[in-house]
Amino acid sequence: MGNKISISFFVALSILAMLLSFAPFTPAVFLSFFLLLVAGIYGVNGYLKSAILLLLINTLAVIGSPAIDVANITSLILVILVFTLSFGCVIFGVNKSNEKYKKE
């Protein structure tokens, strides 16, 4: 029950951050980066559908944000690092769940 509430809270927060990040509102983009990492944590723990939903919403928020300046090397490294980490954790969770079903 507690996981459903926290997942629902993070999905609602992601939707709010996505809507706010389409305007040049920089804190919403940083919230989206944090929620990408939360999606990675959920992916590693096996909540794959929720993690993929969070990845989709927050990826759209980061891509659609005018506050992200990829011409700046520091922000480009941050974007690459966060995306690699979050997508890698979800892929690791998918692999882990597939290995569990292969053993049975």
Wavefront OBJ file of the C-alpha trace (Angstrom):
o trace
v 0.000 0.000 0.000
v 2.813 2.413 0.843
v 4.575 1.793 -2.464
v 1.426 2.586 -4.429
v 1.056 5.885 -2.605
v 4.687 6.872 -3.142
v 4.592 5.874 -6.816
v 1.392 7.873 -7.310
v 2.992 10.851 -5.576
v 6.087 10.687 -7.793
v 3.987 10.339 -10.970
v 1.868 13.359 -10.001
v 5.016 15.315 -9.146
v 6.538 14.324 -12.491
v 3.496 15.538 -14.403
v 3.601 18.833 -12.511
v 7.329 19.213 -13.159
v 6.801 18.421 -16.839
v 4.156 21.118 -17.192
v 6.300 23.654 -15.347
v 9.466 22.827 -17.273
v 7.967 23.745 -20.651
v 8.178 27.336 -19.465
v 11.666 28.561 -18.598
v 11.271 27.526 -14.964
v 14.651 26.042 -14.045
v 13.814 24.377 -10.680
v 11.288 22.141 -12.433
v 14.033 20.795 -14.689
v 16.200 19.954 -11.683
v 13.204 18.204 -10.136
v 12.875 16.198 -13.351
v 16.531 15.150 -13.074
v 15.899 13.992 -9.504
v 12.790 12.088 -10.582
v 14.774 10.388 -13.356
v 17.022 8.999 -10.636
v 13.934 7.927 -8.660
v 12.756 6.088 -11.794
v 16.086 4.278 -11.891
v 15.701 3.241 -8.261
v 12.207 1.900 -8.924
v 13.522 0.048 -11.971
v 16.247 -1.699 -10.001
v 13.733 -2.679 -7.330
v 11.456 -4.311 -9.902
v 8.659 -1.747 -10.312
v 9.188 -1.692 -14.069
v 5.890 -0.221 -15.271
v 6.118 2.664 -12.828
v 9.776 3.234 -13.649
v 9.091 3.330 -17.387
v 6.214 5.772 -16.858
v 8.451 8.028 -14.771
v 11.195 7.777 -17.403
v 8.778 8.793 -20.156
v 7.327 11.780 -18.317
v 10.659 13.128 -17.091
v 12.450 12.556 -20.386
v 9.766 14.632 -22.106
v 10.188 17.300 -19.432
v 13.949 17.517 -19.914
v 13.816 17.438 -23.710
v 11.014 20.000 -23.904
v 12.588 22.428 -21.473
v 14.101 25.602 -22.904
v 16.279 25.907 -19.782
v 18.593 23.063 -20.872
v 21.527 24.516 -22.790
v 23.384 21.638 -24.425
v 25.938 24.049 -25.871
v 27.346 24.315 -22.346
v 29.608 21.298 -21.735
v 28.748 21.071 -18.019
v 25.003 20.758 -18.597
v 25.592 18.325 -21.459
v 27.659 16.050 -19.191
v 24.961 16.271 -16.505
v 22.218 15.315 -18.979
v 24.233 12.394 -20.370
v 25.167 11.154 -16.886
v 21.627 11.290 -15.464
v 20.032 9.704 -18.535
v 22.627 6.931 -18.662
v 22.253 6.197 -14.967
v 18.442 6.166 -14.914
v 17.950 4.209 -18.144
v 20.738 1.810 -17.171
v 19.126 1.084 -13.810
v 15.766 0.361 -15.434
v 17.410 -1.914 -17.999
v 19.215 -3.688 -15.159
v 15.848 -4.185 -13.432
v 14.362 -5.667 -16.609
v 17.320 -8.024 -16.914
v 17.019 -9.005 -13.258
v 13.315 -9.821 -13.623
v 13.964 -11.863 -16.775
v 16.592 -13.937 -14.958
v 14.095 -14.598 -12.164
v 11.579 -16.028 -14.643
v 14.210 -18.121 -16.426
v 15.057 -19.947 -13.191
v 11.460 -21.070 -12.648
l 1 2 3 4 5 6 7 8 9 10 11 12 13 14 15 16 17 18 19 20 21 22 23 24 25 26 27 28 29 30 31 32 33 34 35 36 37 38 39 40 41 42 43 44 45 46 47 48 49 50 51 52 53 54 55 56 57 58 59 60 61 62 63 64 65 66 67 68 69 70 71 72 73 74 75 76 77 78 79 80 81 82 83 84 85 86 87 88 89 90 91 92 93 94 95 96 97 98 99 100 101 102 103 104
